[in-house]
């Protein structure tokens, strides 16, 4: 993949992931966060640190794209789903369950992090497979 396609793919994955992250945390899991508010930083403090989430998300997106490009086999959307599933198991599982072990949150929250996280990463895999196909000259 050339640098231009890597840049485009990385930015598309970044936007998709951030949008899915918003839906996950601000919509679907908001009641869980509100019920455990004593665990989290104050809202103002979190907002002042959002740049860290965006920076890490951008780095993650480009690594996600780079690894996909180095391992792709041209299987289309199915490959994107499988890739997202594997990366999800590798990244999401430890994040969800390690966080559950070290923070006093209900198990349902860890399960939400895991389930929604896996879905997010698999959707990003599909998005990436579609963007990759388009950038390679496919329909």
GIBEL-V665460 format. One record per pair of residues at least 4 apart in sequence whose ideal C-beta (glycine too) atoms are under 8 Angstrom apart, sorted by the first residue. I is the first residue (numbers start at 1). GAP is how many residues later the second one is. If there is no record, write none. Layout:
BEGIN
i: (I | I)
gap: (GAP | GAP)
END
This chain:
BEGIN
i: (1 | 1 | 1 | 1 | 1 | 1 | 1 | 2 | 3 | 4 | 5 | 5 | 5 | 6 | 6 | 6 | 6 | 6 | 7 | 8 | 8 | 8 | 9 | 9 | 9 | 9 | 9 | 9 | 9 | 10 | 10 | 10 | 10 | 10 | 10 | 11 | 11 | 12 | 12 | 12 | 12 | 13 | 13 | 13 | 13 | 13 | 13 | 13 | 13 | 14 | 14 | 14 | 14 | 15 | 16 | 16 | 16 | 16 | 17 | 17 | 17 | 17 | 17 | 17 | 18 | 18 | 18 | 19 | 20 | 20 | 20 | 20 | 20 | 21 | 21 | 21 | 22 | 22 | 23 | 23 | 24 | 24 | 24 | 24 | 24 | 24 | 25 | 25 | 25 | 26 | 28 | 28 | 29 | 29 | 29 | 29 | 29 | 30 | 31 | 32 | 32 | 32 | 32 | 32 | 32 | 33 | 33 | 35 | 36 | 36 | 36 | 36 | 36 | 39 | 39 | 39 | 40 | 41 | 41 | 41 | 42 | 43 | 44 | 45 | 46 | 49 | 50 | 51 | 52 | 53 | 54 | 55 | 56 | 57 | 58 | 59 | 60 | 61 | 62 | 63 | 64 | 64 | 64 | 64 | 65 | 65 | 66 | 67 | 67 | 68 | 68 | 68 | 68 | 68 | 68 | 68 | 69 | 71 | 72 | 72 | 73 | 74 | 75 | 75 | 76 | 76 | 76 | 77 | 77 | 77 | 77 | 78 | 79 | 79 | 79 | 80 | 80 | 80 | 80 | 80 | 80 | 80 | 80 | 81 | 81 | 81 | 81 | 82 | 82 | 83 | 83 | 83 | 83 | 84 | 84 | 84 | 84 | 84 | 84 | 84 | 85 | 85 | 85 | 85 | 85 | 86 | 87 | 87 | 87 | 88 | 88 | 88 | 88 | 88 | 88 | 88 | 89 | 89 | 91 | 91 | 91 | 92 | 92 | 92 | 92 | 92 | 92 | 93 | 93 | 94 | 95 | 95 | 95 | 96 | 96 | 96 | 96 | 96 | 96 | 97 | 97 | 97 | 98 | 99 | 99 | 99 | 99 | 100 | 100 | 100 | 100 | 100 | 105 | 105 | 106 | 107 | 108 | 109 | 110 | 111 | 112 | 113 | 114 | 115 | 116 | 117 | 118 | 119 | 120 | 121 | 122 | 123 | 124 | 125 | 126 | 127 | 128 | 129 | 130 | 131 | 132 | 133 | 133 | 134 | 134)
gap: (4 | 5 | 8 | 64 | 68 | 131 | 134 | 4 | 4 | 4 | 4 | 127 | 130 | 4 | 56 | 59 | 60 | 63 | 4 | 4 | 123 | 127 | 4 | 56 | 60 | 119 | 122 | 123 | 126 | 4 | 48 | 51 | 52 | 54 | 55 | 4 | 50 | 4 | 115 | 116 | 119 | 4 | 48 | 51 | 52 | 111 | 114 | 115 | 118 | 4 | 43 | 44 | 47 | 4 | 4 | 107 | 108 | 111 | 4 | 40 | 43 | 44 | 103 | 107 | 4 | 36 | 39 | 4 | 4 | 99 | 100 | 103 | 104 | 4 | 36 | 99 | 4 | 5 | 4 | 5 | 4 | 5 | 88 | 92 | 93 | 96 | 4 | 5 | 8 | 4 | 84 | 88 | 4 | 80 | 83 | 84 | 87 | 4 | 4 | 4 | 73 | 74 | 76 | 77 | 80 | 4 | 7 | 71 | 4 | 68 | 69 | 70 | 73 | 64 | 65 | 66 | 6 | 4 | 5 | 8 | 4 | 4 | 4 | 4 | 4 | 4 | 4 | 4 | 4 | 4 | 4 | 4 | 4 | 4 | 4 | 4 | 4 | 4 | 4 | 4 | 4 | 23 | 60 | 64 | 4 | 63 | 4 | 4 | 20 | 4 | 12 | 15 | 57 | 60 | 61 | 64 | 63 | 12 | 7 | 60 | 6 | 5 | 4 | 7 | 4 | 53 | 57 | 4 | 49 | 52 | 53 | 4 | 4 | 46 | 50 | 4 | 42 | 45 | 46 | 47 | 48 | 49 | 50 | 4 | 41 | 44 | 45 | 4 | 43 | 4 | 42 | 45 | 46 | 4 | 37 | 38 | 39 | 40 | 41 | 42 | 4 | 33 | 36 | 37 | 40 | 4 | 4 | 34 | 38 | 4 | 5 | 29 | 30 | 32 | 33 | 34 | 4 | 29 | 4 | 26 | 30 | 4 | 21 | 22 | 25 | 26 | 29 | 4 | 21 | 4 | 4 | 18 | 22 | 4 | 14 | 15 | 17 | 18 | 21 | 4 | 13 | 17 | 4 | 4 | 6 | 11 | 14 | 5 | 7 | 9 | 10 | 13 | 4 | 5 | 4 | 4 | 4 | 4 | 4 | 4 | 4 | 4 | 4 | 4 | 4 | 4 | 4 | 4 | 4 | 4 | 4 | 4 | 4 | 4 | 4 | 4 | 4 | 4 | 4 | 4 | 4 | 5 | 6 | 4 | 5)
END
